[in-house]
């Protein structure tokens, strides 16, 4: 008699005895973890107030909204102009924020890298400050900068810059630490100073990595810059949240399509640039 | 036939030759350097124009910046100074109970935040898991299905979480469920993509082995594909959990639950010491979560290889 595996019972017993280790359950650990995970999931759903009726009601609402979204429309010409301007603002925020962050993070990352730092104490402080800057969300930075320079896209630029100083500082210093020692030794052996060693021994090695990280963050910041307007820091997010709050679903749909198109164009350009400048840049990230 | 040249004759021709070749080399080098410099200047000019245009669009105002920049350190300083009670005006560290007066409430909200992140990561990972098998290019799924699943995942991860949250708050009401759903959608998109990229890099030999011994598609997936990718999948899901804890901590900004609602209230209503207290709690929680998940991830990666 054959089972659905195509083996007879006898064959299966033989296989089981021969490959005992493959058939044996190495431990019950997996089951316990799965049970605990499911229990926590159930508790979480209950604790957060999940209920089937509310959920179905919400789905019905959502379906309604989606139906109301079509056909997408931009309202009148004035609002179309406003949206395009806001989208331009979004891209500008992302670009300037990323550039500012990279410009500030580059010198600091040499302080934070083990092989180029001037003192271990400075290195420690540089690394901890990067961690702190990264630990606070971009939206919180945006709220703080709005207090400083007022509502508008400039606050967004500064918010993206300050939170990315943390990310770039970490990534850049890791790239510097991973660089090859030999060119540095060569420069030093032929009489170069520390700065020469950095300029001619390290920078040429890490530049492609840094540029590709810069472009990658530019892509991801375009996405962040689309929501930063929700807290008043400029860009398309302000328009989008306004349209959602006033239930203008057709306009909401139009803005979302605009965002999707912009993000994919930026992704395309940045991927092209990345492969052109850095070759296959995924190697050292 | 010419007679043998004298030794000195050979030397002079050699030096003349080498001088000529050095001259050629150095002029070629100078040309390359000049070309590079020109290219550098040209791209610098383009960059400068781009920066100016972007600066104009983003309403960059350097005068305003320099006249107001002192407010930034002031703000950072001010959130560490008590604004009420007996010790009003002194540093927060002198009155820890007064600084963390709301710690019970905040810890509860933080627990909510973690639960939102956990539930959303788990459900999102499950959706991403089922989607990725239909999005990978090497598992014999038909092109139209693959195209549709990939575009769907792209949509899920490109629309920002907070936008989904804004819409879901209207559909499902204020509260953490809207936040959970928003993070689920985004996690599905992000993990789905990472998962199918892992799938596309698997070793095909076990797959061929199972297919040639007559196994069904599901069995091939279970016994040839899954063992190769599971460790990576779990590692990515844990990484996503870290990201989602951060994401869940700002969901409250749009009314979608978690610690964010108290944070934005503290910032908007200028409860300065509360801002620092809540931020410190969030940063500490995120750091602990990062540490723990990193440990677990390294264990899984070690097992996977």
Interface residues (C-beta under 8 A of the other chain):
Chain A: X6 X37 X40 X41 X43 X44 X45 X47 X48 X49 X50 X54 X55 X58 X59 X61 X62 X65 X85 X88 X89 X91 X92 X93 X95 X96 X99 X131 X132 X135 X136 X137 X139 X140 X143 X144 X145 X147 X148 X149 X150 X152 X153 X154 X156 X157 X158 X223 X224 X226 X227 X230 X231 X234 X240 X241 X244 X245 X247 X252 X256 X259 X260 X263 X264
Chain B: X50 X51 X53 X54 X55 X57 X58 X59 X60 X61 X64 X65 X68 X69 X71 X72 X75 X76 X112 X115 X116 X118 X119 X122 X123 X155 X158 X159 X160 X162 X163 X166 X167 X168 X170 X171 X172 X173 X175 X176 X177 X180 X214 X246 X249 X250 X253 X254 X257 X263 X264 X267 X268 X279 X282 X283 X286 X287
